[in-house]
Structure formats: structure tokens, C-alpha cells
């Protein structure tokens, strides 16, 4: 009995996903694009399966139109299942939630409520900073730098110590940018996804992309300056440094002048000629001191001035 074209294609694809060649594509996709789901899905899989089917003479001029449609359906449904493609619901970095760390329970929600109050009291916000403890630190170790560079620009700081991407998403969805229209929003987030969970770069990058989407849905006229995650660990091969570098390679691709998104990586400004991070700038190899905040502000100032028009 003759095997139908769809069954033959399905059988071949199953063999492919279990073969050395399939595993090679899986690995290569992960290394080059941050995960197999980024590399071999949708039309990429359609093209691959149709090409293989033609080479095996499974598709003929008489049945190609009909069975190409079947290839499309197969690629979109069965291939992601075979490769374990992750859904957004499986990525913690995308799930909006409040900070639940024990050490933050007493101050995190009160800070959120205080920021909502400050927002209502501000007549105008022209510059917005969004981030974690590194941005939060503009209110302590970096205060002199903030007062010099940003306070005169009607700036608003919504950096929270310990925050990961999912916490920022929650905060944006719960009023922290309501009723304002800044000229520019500066985002630097993700190092806690790395440090607390060792999230894969593609997960953190997905969380950052979601933050951008949340911002753009609420602040239609605001330009976005997306900063690369700052370096951590003393040496370039430190495990956290490597993960952050991987995130930066992915989020660099989010830049789009047409969409008003600009990317800037100032990591090298904190490093010596050998790529080492010094404690004279970040004493704990993570958080800048006053000198580090000055380096940060001076490094982004030309871009901030250009994007804000002042």
C-alpha cells in the first residue's frame, strides 16, 4: 500500500529531528539566534521541509500546491513540538509580578506607591529612567551625578533594587508611567535575571522586548534609549559577564530608528584594556560607586542630548 505524501513528510521530519543533522541544526540555532525556536520555526521550517520533500520526490508538480499547504501546517504545529519550543507562558522573565524577595518585602510596594504619588505631583516628566538597583542608586551613591545631569531635565527615576524584567513589566502595567509623555526613556535592566536565576540570554532579552512593548503602548511619543546591561564579574570569562554579554548581543537587534528605539552599549567605559572590571569603579563588581555613575552619565550624555533635543 502506498504511503501518502503527508505521512511520508511527517516520518522524514521525525527522523530529521532525531538525527545528528537535526541535533546540529538545533544546537546551531541556539548558539546563533538564542534558541532553536528563534531559528527553525515558521517559514524557515516550511522551506526546509519542502526542499527535502522535493529532493526526495515527495512533491510533484501535480500535488505540490496541495501538499505545500500540508507542509506549512505541519511546520507550524508539529515541528515546535518535536523541538520543545517554549511558549511565552513558560518564560519567567515575561510573567508580570511583584517583588517577593524577603529582603524587599518591607520597602518594594511602599516604593511603588510613593512613586505613583510623586508622579502625580510632578508637573512634567521629560526624562524617564527605568531599571534595577543600578538605576535605583542614582538616589544614593549617584545622587550628585543625578542632580547635575538629570534633575534639571525633569527626570523621574523608577529603578528598584533587585528587580528583574518581570517586575518592571508589572510596574509599567500598574501606573508608573501613567499620565506622562517623556521625551526619552532610558532602560537598563536584566542583570538580576542573570544573577538571581541565571536566565538564558534569550529569556532576559524577551523580557526586555516586552518592557519596550509595554512602554510604547503607553508612551507613543517617547523615544527609547536601551542600554546594554553593564558588565559584572572581574574578568571577561566570568559566568555572569558571559550571560550579560549574550543578552546584549540579542537586544542590540531591537534598535530601530523608525520605531524610536536606540541601543547603546557603554560596557567598555567601565573596563580596562584587558577587559577587567575594577573595584575602583564597581566595588562589588556589580554596582557603580560615585565614579562609576559619573562614567555612566558622561558616556550617554551625547546620545541623551541628541535624542532629547537639549
Phi, psi and omega in degrees: 000133182286137178276133180294155182302317182296318181295321180294319177297316181298315181297318181294320181294323178296318177298318181300313183294338181261356185271171176298321179298316179297317179295327177296313178301319180300312181293314181299320178298319180295318182289318186277327189236009177084014177146148182299329181293338179278334187265305185248081171217178174048230187291334177299316178290322177304310182300315181298312184291320179296318179298316178296320181295321178295317182295331178267007179059033175277334177251130177240163179307329183286326186246005188297316182300313181296312188276342170296320176300319178295324177298319180299311180298318179300315184297323185278339184253308191272325182296314177302326179293319182295326183262004177068038182301134183277143174264162180302327181293345180267352184260112183299326182297346182258350186270110181300130178202159177279163178287127183243005179299138183304318184290346183253353187302323186282338186241340189295306180294319174301324177295318178301314180295322178293321179294323176296321178293315179299322182299318180291330182279338180284130180292325183203144174239117179258338184222129184239131175247128183236130179177208184246215183296332181293320175285320177307325183295349173296346179267358179228265183298336180256015186298320180298321178293318178300313182298326181282314189265325195243325179305318179295346182261017181056057184266151181230128185254117174238053171266136182231127178304137176082355185289142170252180184302321183295330178288321178295318178302314179301315183295321178294327180280352184235043163097358188285352174233018184287133174079012179237165177213074182295155173289324185214140172242128178255123182244131170214105188212154172130342184292336177280334170299322178288308187287325184273326186232349188055046178303143173300145180310323183293331179288313179297319179298322177296320177297319179294320177298321178296321177300316178300316180297317179298317179297312185293334178285340182252330183237076190297331185258009183265129173282153182240126172253106181267118180266143172297146178298134182296153179292151172219170190071146183293315188254157182301334182265010175301143188299321181286324177299317181298317180295314179299320177299323178295320176298315182298323178297326180283313186286343175304328181287352179281345182298134178204108180299325179299324180268358180077028179245126183234139181247138179217124177248112182253020184308318185296339180292341180263355189249155175273185186295340179263008179081013181271143178265126185265147178287349176287346180248316177230093187305326179259013181061031178210308185260130179292149168266191182304319178297319179296320178294325177294319177299316180302306184298316181293326181291323183265351187304314179302321181288317179299315180298317180296313184288329178275341182079018178198000000 
